[in-house]
Amino acid sequence: MISVIIPVYNMAGKLEKCLGSIMAQTMLGVPGALEIIIVNDGSSDNIEYVVGKEKYFFDEKNIPFKYVSQQNQGANAARNRGFKESGGEFIIFCDADVILKPEMLDKMKCALLTNPEASYAYSSFFWGAKKFKLWAFDAERLRRMPYITTTSLIRREYFPGFDEKIKRFQDWDLWLTMLEKGYTGVWIDEPLFTVITGGTMSNWLPKFAYKLLPFLPAVKKYKNSVEIIRKKHNLSALQT
């Protein structure tokens, strides 16, 4: 079973589309294939209305659907809470602004079943209209730069938990922590999901901005966050 864990903070409008894309997954024809866990991290919007409406459709298909609410503690705390509530042998953290292709979970699970040495499967994706193609797993490249998102399918036994003190580059921190334990990933060479822009994901800047526009507030925050990860994992300078 795959546990789909969705942390939500004031994203009720986008959550509905995210859940709709999960409902369209090709693997739903297999009984017990999925469970859905939504963690409300202290939202003040109408998330409970959206959850109540969408839960009806999952109940109709006998798909386990769990909703938990907590005071605002941040995305990583919400993800860890979702993991504790889950029971699947595979887990995926899916932010509310993510739209999955219908075959996404099938293909990620297949990638892990055919690559038993891999601890997680990740894919290329779209951020709005921009395509992030990515590349095959490369430990040295991962140490130099973040390129794998949290929207990846993980074997439960290898998940170490998110560091709740890390507020940015949570995904990079997770994969580096797993790499230090000898855990690696397998890449699926196609975009399997789209991130709706304007959500919690960092705004994308062109590569030249990090070198030529160091005075931009977004660039300063980016570099400060990189330094936190570098120090934690004893990494050399990030190459942008």
Secondary structure, DSSP 8 states (H G I E B T S, - for coil): -EEEEEEESS-HHHHHHHHHHHHT-GGGGSTT-EEEEEEEES--SSHHHHHHHHHHHHHHTT--EEEEEE----HHHHHHHHHHH---SEEEE--TTEEE-TTHHHHHHHHHHH-TT-SEEEEEEEETTEEE---S--HHHHHH-----S-SEEEGGG-----TT--S-HHHHHHHHHHHTT--EEEEEEEEEEE-TTSSS-----TTHHHH-TTSHHHHHHHHHHHHHHHHHT------
